[in-house]
Amino acid sequence: MWVLSASGCRWLGAAGSLAVAVGGLAAGTLPVREPWGLWVPRGSMVTVASAVLAYLGLTLLVAAWWRYGRLLADGVRDRILVTLACWTAPLLLAPPLYSADVYSYIAQGAMVLEGHDVYGSGPSVLGPDDLGADAADSVGGHWTGTPAPYGPVFLVLAQAVVRLTGGEIVPAVFGMRLIALGALALIVWAVRGLGGDSRALWLAALNPLLLIHVVGGMHNDGLMIGLMLSGVLLAVRGRWVPGCVLVGLAMMIKSPAAVALLFIGVMVARRDGGVRGLVKGLLLPGLVAGAVAVGATLVAGTGFGWLRTQSVAGAIHTALSVTSDVGLGLGLLVGDDPEPVKGVVRTLGLLAAVVIILVLAWRAWKGRIDPVLGLGLSLVGLVALSPMVQPWYVLWGTVVVGAAGAVGCGSRLGAVLGVVSGALVYETAPSGHTPWYGFVMGGVVLVLGLVRARRVSGAANLRGGEALVAPGPMERTRP
């Protein structure tokens, strides 16, 4: 059937993306006030119908993505960048989807322009006559009084968007979407530079979880990943100093990018060898990125308050955090106040993540695992054990794993991450809320996807077997 071909998947996914965008016009994360009349409520019946359309479109997109990945794993050659463009284009003119975070970004940029301390207060300090007032009023619930957990580099970008658009909410949203589109382009460039083929791009860039949350929702995680992965690419090519500069900039978007410095240090230590190489690898990447962080903070003029707001998001309980759920459950069993036990379990989870990261770094230093793959697995482990997890956090490690070569349905690891990505797109509604049925749909997709992946893996083994992990970029780029 044509619909099962690569060309058919391209247009099926494009139709799904278009349905998501059209559904989002009424069921998306609409602002409280929008003077242009483009993104306004359309009535309950229209909103429900639009939400159903968006979910159907999302299902088409995920189904097309999985089928497309299977074709690529079987050796079918296709123009994946054309497919990426077709799936991305419908989302560009949509309202914010699946999250209200972009309103926080705009409001925080306006706060900088208005002279407020973004690390001491939240968007609620903006008055009705201030720049970004409409965005501030559209910020989701508990985030209205929350200080910014982001670094000064991102705040400078948000400030520039507000300055150029005058704080008008529609142009400002599109300005933030341009930044998200630039992040996607960075990811594609870095994946291709690391030697990633179409299967790598399938997992790292064509991923529906990335499309709806980075392009549709404009989460700044995409920019963090793009800068971090670009820095890793430069380090793989032997240009570790500018690579660390890019990672330092990524850290000034969101702090988890700092994990990349450890694995760049491993590359430096392995290249130079001996005690001198080890000392150089342990110290210099951190010094370079630290200098970038200090310089960026001084240039931005926002102060060093970001050092104390990194744990702000951790105060929110999210159902996807295993350590928070386990801690809450144990806490309710042993007493009336679960918070102390929950805090201990969360801390133990973070300690376990640190151990995993250090073990992977040691294995990379010993040459037992590719450093880029080690970074990807480290970020996957960090998110799995984090006290606060949002669906798009999974992209931190998934994109890097894809770039490292453990890709698509052609490997078990890539297939599992693909299934998890496909399931997580259902967790959040187009409106940005997390309804109970989103977890149900996600759970069903997860089970069906894992069963399907197991069957495909078994069939592959009967045909002669497929590697769990493909050669990493350092191996692929060696002469």
N, C-alpha and C positions, 0 to 999 in steps of 0.2 A: 504494500500500500504506500502511496506517495506520502501520506501524513507521517509514516514511520521512517522516511528517509531524512537525510541531513537537511535538505531544503525544506521538507515538510515541518521538521522540528523548528527551523528558524522562524517560519511564519506562524506556527502554532504558538510559540513562545511570545512572538510579537503581538499576537492577538490577545494573549493572556496579560501581557504588560499594558496594552491599551485598555483592557477591561479594568485593570487595577486603577489606572489613571482616571478613567471616566467615572468609575465608582467613587473614587476619592473626591470628586467635585462636590458630592453631597455627604459622603460618609468619612471623609478624611479628617485630619486634625485641623479643623477650621479655626481661625482666630475669633476672638470674642467680638471684635469690631474690625470691619474691613470696608473702608469708604468707597472702594471701587465697585463693589457689588458683584465681584467674581466668585468669592469663596464665602457664601452666606448659607445658612440653613435653608433647606427646601421643604420642610415638613416631614413628619415622622414616617409616612408611608414611602416617600421618595428616599429617605435616608436608609430605611431598612432594605429596600430594593437595591439601592446602590451598594450597601455593605455586602449583600448576597452576590452582586455582580463582581465586586472586588475579590471576594473569596473564591468564586469560580475562576476568575482570571488568574489568581495566584496558583490555583491548582493546575490550570493549564500550563503556566510557566514552569512549575516544578516538574510536572510530567514531561514536558518538552526537554527540560534540562537533563533529567535523568536519562531519557532515551538518547539524547544527543551525546551524552558522556559515554554511553554504551557503544555507540557507533564509533566514536573517536578511539575508544579502547580496542575496538576490533580492527583498527587500522584505516577507517574511512577518512579520507582527506577532505577538509572543507575550509571555507574562509571564515574562521571563527571570529575575526575582528568585525566582519560584516554582520555576523549574528549578534555580536555584542552591541553594535550600533543600533540594530533593529530592535533589540530588547530594551535598550536604554532610552531611545528617543521619545517614546510615549510618556515617560516619567518626567521629562524635563519641564513640561508646562503644567504639571499637576500641582495641587496645593500640598503642603506638608503631609506626609503619610506616615502612619504607624508610630508617631512620636511628636510631642510638643517641644522637644529640646531645642529646635531651631529658634523658637521664640525666646528661650533663655539666652542663646548666643547673641541674638540681635539686641536684647535688653542689656546684656552685659557690655556689649560694644558701646551702647548709648550711655551706660553708666560711666564708662571711662571718659567719654566726651563731656559729660555733665559734671565731671570732677568727683564722682562718688568712689569710695573704696570698694572694688568688686570682691575683695577678699575679706571684707568686714561686714558686708550686708548683701541682701539679695535684691532682685529686680523690683520688689515692692517699694523701694525707696524712690522710684521714679514717679514724679507727679503727672497729672493729666496734661500739662503743657510742655513736658519734657520730651526730648527726642526718644523714640522707642516706647512711648507710653502704651500704644496699642499692643505691641509685642509683650510688654511687661504684664498687661492684663490678661494675656493669652497663655502665660506660663502655667504649666500644670501644678495644681494643688500645693504639695509640700515643698516645691522648689522655689516658690515665690520669695521666701525669706532666706534661701540658702546661698551662702557665698559661692563664688565660682571655684570649682575644683580644677580649672584648666590653667595651663601655663600662659605667660605673657605673649608668646608668639601668636597663639590663637586669638587672644584678646585684641592684639594689634590688627589682625585680619578682620575681626568682627567690627572693630572701630572704623576701619576703612570702608567697610560695606555701609555702615550707618551714615558715615560722613558723605559718601557718594550718593546715597539714596534719600538723604534727609530724614531717615528713620521711617519713611513710608513703608508699611508692612509688606505689600506685595513686591515692590522692587527689591526690598531688603531680602526677602525670602529667595528671590531669583539670584541675588548676589551671592548668597550662601550656597545656592545650588551650583553656581559656577565654580566655587571653591571645591565642592564635592566632586564635580566633573573633572577638575584638575587632579584631584586625589586619585580618581579612577585611572586617569591617563598615566600618572606616576606609577601606579601598581602594574599596569600593563607593560610599561617600559622596563621596570625592574625585573619582572618575571621573564620577559623575553631576553633581557640582558644576562640573566642567570642561566640561560640555556633552556628555559622552559619551552616545551612544545605546546601544541593545541590542548593536550590533556591537562597541562599545568594551568593554562589560562581558563580552562573549563572550571576547575576548582577555585582558582584564585580570583578571577575577575568576572566570569559569567555567572557566578554563584547568585541565585535569587536572593539569598540572605543579604548579600552585599548590595545588590541592585535596589532592593526596597528600603534598606536602612541607611545606606550611604548616599545613593542618588535620590531616592524617594524621601527618606527621613533626614538627610543631610547631616548625619552624625559625624562629628569630627574625628572619630576613630579611623575613618578612611584616610584622612590626611596624615594622622599619626603613622598608620601602616605604610602609606606610600613613601613618606620621608624615611622611615626606619628601613624599609626594604631597599630603597635607593642607596642609603648609606652602606648597607650590607653588600650590595652589588659593587660599590666602589672598593670596599675592603677586599672582596674576593679578587678584584682586578689588581690588588696591590696598593691601592690608593687609600690607605686606612685613615690618614689624617682628615681629608675631606669627607670620608665616610663617617667618621666620628662627629664631624661638624653637623652633618645631616641628621645623625641620630640625636645629637644634642638639641637640634631644632624640633625633632619629633618628640623628645622629652618635654619640651616647652609647649607642646600641644596636650599630651597626656603622658603621665610618668611611666607607665609600663614599658615604654620603648627602651628604658634604661637596661632591660635584660639583654638587648642586642650588644651592648658594650662588652659584656662578658665573653660573648662568642667571637666578637671582633678581636678581643684580646687573645683568644685561643688561636685565631688565624695568625696573629702577629707572633705569638710564642712559637708556633709550629714552623713558621717561615724562618725566623732568626735562630731558633734552636738554643739549647743550653740554658744556663742560669740567667744569662743576660737577656735572652729572648723571653724567658718566663717573667722576669721582673718587668721588662718593657711591656709585655702583654697585660700584666696585672695592673699597671699604674697609668700608662700613657693614655689609653682610650678614655678612661675616666677623667683625667686631667683636661683633655681636649674638650670633651662634652661639658665638663663643669665650667670651663672658661666660656663656652658658648652660652650656657645657661645664665651665668652672671652677666655677660655682655648683653644678652637679649633682655634680661630684666631691667638693666640700667637704661638701655635705649628705649624700651617700652614705657618706662616711668610708672609702672603699676605697682612697684615695690615687691618685696620678697614674701608677701602674704601667702603665695601659692605653696610655700613650704608647710604651712599649718593647715591648709584646706584639703590636702590629699586624701584624708580619711573621711571627708564630708559624705561622700556617696555611701560609704560603708554603714552609715547610720540607718539606711533604709533596708528593710527586709524584703528580699525578692525570692520568690518561690523557686527560682532556678539555682539558688545557692545551696548546695548540698550541706555544707558545714553549718549554715544558718538554720536550715530545716532540722538537721540532726540535733543541733544545740538547743533549738526551741523545744523539740520533742523531749529530749532528756531533761531539760529544765522544768518542763511541766510535770514530769514524772516525780521529780525529787523535791519540788517545793512550789510555793505560790508565785514566786518571782523567778521566771526562767532566765532573766537577763544575765546573771553571773555565769551560769553554766553555758549559756549560749556564747558569751564572750570567750570563755576558755576554749570551747570547741573551735570557734573561729580562729583563735590564735594558733591552736594546734594545726589547723588546716593550712594556715600561711607558713608555719614552720615546715610542714611536710612539703609544701610547694618549693620552698627554698632548698630543701634537701634534694628534691627531684632536679631542680635547675643545676645545682652544683654537681650532681652525679652525671648529668648529661654533658655538662661542660668538661668534666674530667674525661669522659669517654671520647668526646670530640678531640681533646688534647692528645689522648693516646692513639688517635686515628681510628677508633672503632665505630665512629659515626660521623657523618658530615656535619660541620659546624652549623650550616644553614638549617639543616633538618633538626639538629639539636635545639636551635633557637625556636623553631616552630613547635616542637614537642614541649619545650619549656613553657611557652605561652599557653599552649593547650592545658598543661598541668596547672599553671597559675590560675587560669580562669575556672577550671574544674574545682579548685580548692579555695576560691576567693569568697570572702564574706558577702559580696554583693555582685550578682551576675545578671547582666541583661543579654538578650539573645544575640545582639550584634558583637558582644565581646568575644564570642567564639571565632569571629573573623580574625582576631589578632594572630592566633596560631595557624588557623586554617589556610590563610593566604600564604604564609611563610612555608608551611608544609607543602603546599602546591608548588611554590617556586622552587623548593628544594628537590622536587622530582618524585615525591610520593603522591602520585596524582590519579585522579579520576577513578573510574570503575576498573582501570587496569591494575590497581593495587588494593589490597585489603584496607590499608590505612586510609587511603584517599576515598575509598567507597564508604567507609564508616563515617568519615567527616562529611561526605556528601549527603548521606542519609540524615545525619544530625542537623546539617544546615537546612535540608528540605523540611524537616519536622519543625524547626524553630521558627520558620516564617509564619506559622499559624499562631504562635503564642500571643502576639499582639494584634489587636484589631486595627483597621485603617484609622480609626479615631484616636489611636494611641492608648486606649484602655486595654486591660488584660482580663478578658472575660473567661469564665470557667470553661466554656466550650472551646476556647482556643487551646487549652491544655489537652482537652479530650481529642481534638482533631490532630494536634501535634503528636500525641501518644500513639494514635492509630497509624499515622504516617510513619512514625519511628519504627513500630513493630513490623509493618508491611515492608518498609524499606530494608530493614535488617534481614528479614527472611529472604527477600529477593536478592540482596547482596550475597547472602550465604549460598544460595542456589547458583548464582552466576560464578561465584568463586569456586564452587565445587565442579562446575562444568569446565572452568578454566584449568583446574588441576588435572582433570581427565584428558585435556588436550595437551598436557605437557607442563602445566604449572606456570604461574606468574609470580614475579618477585613481590615480596611484601613492600619493599622500598626500592625505587629505581635509583640509579647512580645520582649522587648529589652534584650540585653545580660545580664544586671544586674539582671533582673527578671528570665532569664533562668538559671542563675548560682546560684541563691539562694537556700539554702537547704529547 
